[in-house]
Amino acid sequence: MKTRSIYFLALTAILMWSTAGTAFKLALRGITFVQLLFIASTTAWIALGFVVIIRHQTRLLWKDLPSNLARSVFGGLMNPFLYYLVLLKAYSILPAQIAQPLNYTWPVILVLLSALLLKQRLHRIDLPAILISFFGVIIISTQGQNPLNHPINEPIGVLLAVGSSIIWAYFWIHNIRDHRPEIIKLTLNFFFGSLLTGLLLLIIPDSRISWSWHLLPAIYVGLTEMAIAFVCWLTALQHSTSHARISNLVFISPFLALFFIHLILGESIYWTTPVGLIFIVGGILMQQLFHSKQTLNV
């Protein structure tokens, strides 16, 4: 695959992820966060299923199913079920410009969880980088106020947004232990995740989904953010000769998202949001640059 095509796929995924926060808020204006998750996750596994069929990989869905069933159910429980329930609840509480960047703390949380669960050694750069990123969380959470003398606004929403990153980081660790093709894992995860969400809707009173235009952004989320974006991203990584160069492009997404949030949702962007986001991304990049240099020196 040509380099131009690889970057086109990667940037397409980034563009889709950049619009997700805006679509979340548009959908949440008319449906609940549980209904949003059910519609989006159902759309996602159907879309991913078509990709599997087109690629003639359907047999992989059933391959070693008895031994892989528990992995897929647990994967669906973590992502999309728990991850998006927590994240979408955060979006229902916070402005999109706050919830969206706080969710990008997962790489630094991944480092901590890897040290705890995988017994990986923390390097001298990790703790300062983590502190820098979480200082960015504090700045963003003050919503335009002086972070030195103003308490965190909507602490429950902030905890949920950061908590979703913990769930994602744990899911990431679980996922790397599963050596099946990513598209197969994603399809089955979203299938079981939609089943779990459907069961939750049956338990919640008055949760019947009625047609309204708010279903359209929910379908959009499932089709793009949860399905097509991942297919484009994984294809780009598969054909790239430099995973680090492609992976670092993802940090365009939270800054680009602020543009859509302001343009479409009409949110006035607090000065603390881009400043805090710079700290979060800066801490993550510090870690990545250090670890890439360590790898080159080995």
WOCOR-V41259 format. One record per residue. N is the residue number from 0. RES is the residue in one letter. SS is DSSP state (helix for helix, strand for strand, loop for the rest). OMEGA is omega in whole degrees, 0 to 359 (none if undefined). D_CENTER is the distance of its C-alpha to the mean C-alpha in Angstrom with 2 decimals. Layout:
((N	RES	SS	OMEGA	D_CENTER) (N	RES	SS	OMEGA	D_CENTER))
This chain:
((0	M	loop	181	26.55) (1	K	loop	180	27.45) (2	T	helix	180	25.53) (3	R	helix	180	25.34) (4	S	helix	179	23.66) (5	I	helix	180	21.08) (6	Y	helix	177	20.16) (7	F	helix	179	20.28) (8	L	helix	181	17.70) (9	A	helix	181	15.34) (10	L	helix	175	15.96) (11	T	helix	177	15.61) (12	A	helix	180	12.02) (13	I	helix	178	11.45) (14	L	helix	179	13.51) (15	M	helix	178	11.66) (16	W	helix	181	8.23) (17	S	helix	181	10.69) (18	T	helix	187	12.17) (19	A	helix	182	9.45) (20	G	helix	178	10.28) (21	T	helix	180	13.88) (22	A	helix	176	13.78) (23	F	helix	185	12.42) (24	K	helix	178	15.38) (25	L	helix	179	17.81) (26	A	helix	184	17.29) (27	L	helix	175	17.56) (28	R	loop	183	20.90) (29	G	loop	179	22.45) (30	I	loop	181	20.66) (31	T	loop	181	19.22) (32	F	helix	177	15.63) (33	V	helix	177	16.76) (34	Q	helix	178	18.35) (35	L	helix	180	15.36) (36	L	helix	181	13.30) (37	F	helix	181	16.42) (38	I	helix	183	17.02) (39	A	helix	182	13.59) (40	S	helix	176	13.30) (41	T	helix	176	16.98) (42	T	helix	184	16.68) (43	A	helix	184	13.99) (44	W	helix	176	16.25) (45	I	helix	179	19.27) (46	A	helix	179	17.95) (47	L	helix	177	16.87) (48	G	helix	177	20.26) (49	F	helix	179	22.05) (50	V	helix	179	20.54) (51	V	helix	179	21.77) (52	I	helix	180	25.13) (53	I	helix	181	25.51) (54	R	loop	179	24.93) (55	H	loop	181	27.47) (56	Q	loop	184	25.29) (57	T	helix	180	25.84) (58	R	helix	180	28.05) (59	L	helix	177	25.15) (60	L	helix	184	23.64) (61	W	helix	184	26.80) (62	K	loop	180	27.61) (63	D	loop	185	28.29) (64	L	helix	180	26.73) (65	P	helix	181	28.59) (66	S	helix	183	27.23) (67	N	helix	184	23.64) (68	L	helix	181	23.50) (69	A	helix	178	22.67) (70	R	helix	182	19.79) (71	S	helix	178	18.32) (72	V	helix	179	18.98) (73	F	helix	177	17.46) (74	G	helix	177	14.35) (75	G	helix	177	14.14) (76	L	helix	181	14.93) (77	M	helix	182	12.05) (78	N	helix	26	9.40) (79	P	helix	194	9.57) (80	F	helix	184	12.41) (81	L	helix	184	12.04) (82	Y	helix	184	8.34) (83	Y	helix	175	8.38) (84	L	helix	181	11.98) (85	V	helix	182	11.48) (86	L	helix	183	8.80) (87	L	helix	173	11.01) (88	K	helix	176	14.04) (89	A	helix	178	13.10) (90	Y	helix	179	12.89) (91	S	helix	181	16.23) (92	I	helix	188	17.74) (93	L	loop	167	16.61) (94	P	loop	182	17.00) (95	A	helix	182	13.98) (96	Q	helix	177	14.88) (97	I	helix	183	14.58) (98	A	helix	186	11.49) (99	Q	helix	180	9.33) (100	P	helix	179	10.61) (101	L	helix	179	10.81) (102	N	helix	181	7.12) (103	Y	helix	177	7.75) (104	T	helix	187	10.26) (105	W	helix	180	8.66) (106	P	helix	180	10.91) (107	V	helix	177	13.93) (108	I	helix	178	13.36) (109	L	helix	178	13.08) (110	V	helix	180	16.50) (111	L	helix	180	17.97) (112	L	helix	178	16.98) (113	S	helix	177	18.26) (114	A	helix	183	21.46) (115	L	helix	188	21.86) (116	L	helix	183	21.04) (117	L	loop	179	21.88) (118	K	loop	176	24.60) (119	Q	loop	185	23.44) (120	R	loop	173	25.48) (121	L	loop	179	24.17) (122	H	loop	185	25.62) (123	R	helix	181	27.42) (124	I	helix	190	24.76) (125	D	helix	183	21.91) (126	L	helix	176	23.18) (127	P	helix	180	24.01) (128	A	helix	178	20.65) (129	I	helix	179	18.87) (130	L	helix	178	21.40) (131	I	helix	180	20.86) (132	S	helix	181	17.11) (133	F	helix	169	17.87) (134	F	helix	174	20.73) (135	G	helix	176	18.32) (136	V	helix	180	16.63) (137	I	helix	180	20.21) (138	I	helix	181	21.08) (139	I	helix	186	18.28) (140	S	helix	180	19.06) (141	T	loop	172	22.68) (142	Q	loop	173	21.93) (143	G	loop	179	24.64) (144	Q	loop	177	27.07) (145	N	loop	184	28.53) (146	P	loop	182	26.19) (147	L	loop	183	29.35) (148	N	loop	180	31.13) (149	H	loop	181	28.72) (150	P	loop	178	26.87) (151	I	loop	175	23.18) (152	N	loop	178	22.76) (153	E	loop	184	21.12) (154	P	helix	179	20.58) (155	I	helix	178	19.25) (156	G	helix	178	16.43) (157	V	helix	179	15.71) (158	L	helix	179	15.88) (159	L	helix	181	13.47) (160	A	helix	178	10.80) (161	V	helix	178	11.53) (162	G	helix	177	12.04) (163	S	helix	177	8.57) (164	S	helix	177	7.91) (165	I	helix	179	11.04) (166	I	helix	181	10.13) (167	W	helix	180	7.18) (168	A	helix	178	9.85) (169	Y	helix	177	12.47) (170	F	helix	180	10.94) (171	W	helix	179	10.74) (172	I	helix	177	14.39) (173	H	helix	186	15.36) (174	N	helix	183	14.04) (175	I	helix	177	16.08) (176	R	loop	180	19.11) (177	D	loop	190	18.93) (178	H	loop	175	20.64) (179	R	loop	176	20.46) (180	P	loop	185	19.18) (181	E	helix	182	15.41) (182	I	helix	178	16.13) (183	I	helix	179	18.26) (184	K	helix	181	15.88) (185	L	helix	182	13.13) (186	T	helix	181	15.98) (187	L	helix	177	17.41) (188	N	helix	181	14.32) (189	F	helix	176	13.68) (190	F	helix	181	17.47) (191	F	helix	176	17.90) (192	G	helix	178	14.98) (193	S	helix	176	16.74) (194	L	helix	179	19.99) (195	L	helix	179	18.97) (196	T	helix	176	17.76) (197	G	helix	176	21.04) (198	L	helix	178	23.02) (199	L	helix	178	21.55) (200	L	helix	178	22.61) (201	L	helix	181	26.06) (202	I	helix	184	26.41) (203	I	loop	179	25.45) (204	P	loop	175	28.54) (205	D	loop	183	28.68) (206	S	loop	180	25.30) (207	R	loop	182	26.75) (208	I	loop	177	24.80) (209	S	loop	183	27.17) (210	W	loop	170	26.86) (211	S	loop	182	25.92) (212	W	loop	180	24.33) (213	H	helix	176	21.25) (214	L	helix	183	20.39) (215	L	helix	176	20.00) (216	P	helix	177	16.78) (217	A	helix	176	15.41) (218	I	helix	178	16.66) (219	Y	helix	179	15.27) (220	V	helix	181	11.65) (221	G	helix	183	12.41) (222	L	helix	186	14.36) (223	T	helix	187	12.31) (224	E	helix	184	8.54) (225	M	helix	187	8.67) (226	A	helix	188	11.87) (227	I	helix	181	13.64) (228	A	helix	180	10.99) (229	F	helix	179	10.33) (230	V	helix	179	14.12) (231	C	helix	183	14.91) (232	W	helix	181	12.80) (233	L	helix	178	14.25) (234	T	helix	178	17.63) (235	A	helix	180	17.65) (236	L	helix	182	17.02) (237	Q	helix	185	19.60) (238	H	helix	182	22.22) (239	S	loop	175	21.65) (240	T	loop	179	24.21) (241	S	loop	181	22.13) (242	H	helix	182	18.62) (243	A	helix	182	18.46) (244	R	helix	179	19.48) (245	I	helix	183	16.92) (246	S	helix	181	14.01) (247	N	helix	177	15.15) (248	L	helix	184	14.88) (249	V	helix	181	11.13) (250	F	helix	169	12.35) (251	I	helix	190	14.11) (252	S	helix	183	11.12) (253	P	helix	178	11.10) (254	F	helix	177	14.88) (255	L	helix	180	15.16) (256	A	helix	179	13.08) (257	L	helix	178	15.85) (258	F	helix	180	18.36) (259	F	helix	179	17.13) (260	I	helix	179	16.78) (261	H	helix	185	20.33) (262	L	helix	188	21.76) (263	I	helix	182	20.67) (264	L	helix	179	20.13) (265	G	loop	178	22.91) (266	E	loop	172	21.41) (267	S	loop	186	23.51) (268	I	loop	176	21.37) (269	Y	loop	178	22.54) (270	W	helix	181	23.78) (271	T	helix	183	21.87) (272	T	helix	178	18.40) (273	P	helix	179	18.83) (274	V	helix	178	20.96) (275	G	helix	179	18.53) (276	L	helix	176	15.71) (277	I	helix	178	18.30) (278	F	helix	180	18.87) (279	I	helix	181	15.28) (280	V	helix	179	14.91) (281	G	helix	178	18.55) (282	G	helix	179	18.19) (283	I	helix	180	15.49) (284	L	helix	175	17.73) (285	M	helix	179	20.73) (286	Q	helix	185	19.48) (287	Q	helix	180	18.59) (288	L	helix	179	21.94) (289	F	helix	183	23.87) (290	H	helix	178	22.59) (291	S	helix	177	23.17) (292	K	helix	178	26.69) (293	Q	helix	180	27.31) (294	T	helix	179	26.48) (295	L	helix	182	28.86) (296	N	helix	181	31.54) (297	V	loop	none	31.53))
